[in-house]
């Protein structure tokens, strides 16, 4: 097991041990997954004009709700609960960020750069 996997596991266990868990509608694992997908969706529409971005944002949110079997209003309530403990909330976003960075790194490894010749 690599060091990054150990760190990730530690962070995840830390998040699960929070007292807020009983107050949440969804597990923290589900909240991490939904937040990750919302960040990725937001990044995908970042450079679009506002009209198209709004339409796609609604579409992406609907899809994320369906994929993860969540209601956005309950997800948002859970995020408000997490925000009450600033330290844990920052840790929550660190976990999400680490996952996104791992995804990004895995994509970079699989795809050669434009100027790089395939071997």
C-alpha positions, 0 to 999 in steps of 0.5 A: 500500500502506497503512502498516498493510499495510507494517508487517504484511508486515514483521512477517510476514517477521520471523517467517518469518526466525526460526531456530526455523522448522526445528524447527516442525511447521507454518509460522508462517503456519499457526500464526498462522491457527490461533492467530487462530481459537482466539482468536476461538473462545475469545472466542465462548464467554467468557460461557457457563457452563463446561459449555457452554463445554467442549463448544463448545471441544472442537467448535471445536478439532475444527473448527479442526483440520479447517479448517487440517489440523493436529493440536492436539498438534503445534500446541501443541508448536510454540507451546512452541518459539516460547515459548522465544524470548520476544521472537519469541513476543511478536512472533508474538502481535502479528501475531495480534492485529493480524489480529484487530483488522483483522477487528474493524475491518472488521466495524465499518465494514460494520455500522451501530450500533444507534442509527444510521439506515441511509442 
